[in-house]
């Protein structure tokens, strides 16, 4: 797999991959998420290609205190072959190059396969409560 920065021409394939991996939610417009990401640290938006086709994707960012990882997805029939591990290693290298001391991510409750995946990469549950407040409503609501 060749890992490279996201290009605008990858948009349809990435949105389709996120959808097939169950990452999309009605309140988040993935195309708007992509457009917003391309305005901030676009070098931390990576895709993995095999034979010229996008088979994996990850989005990350660093705000000076912590790095965050979002939207990691691997082609469902290729999961379990180390592609997700490769994508995480690449994005962690990018964050480390920016001086990022710690990486955070969020996992939906009950997604035990994903919890196991990240634990195998050395991630551990923090004693925190994740809270959020929507400032932009993509669905117009």
CORGI-V497585 format. One record per helix or strand. SS is the DSSP state (@ for helix, = for strand). FROM is the first residue (numbers start at 0). TO is the last residue. If there is no record, write none. Layout:
ss=[SS,SS]
from=[FROM,FROM]
to=[TO,TO]
This chain:
ss=[=,@,@,@,=,=,=,@,@,=,@]
from=[1,7,29,41,44,52,66,75,82,102,111]
to=[4,19,36,43,49,61,73,77,96,104,119]
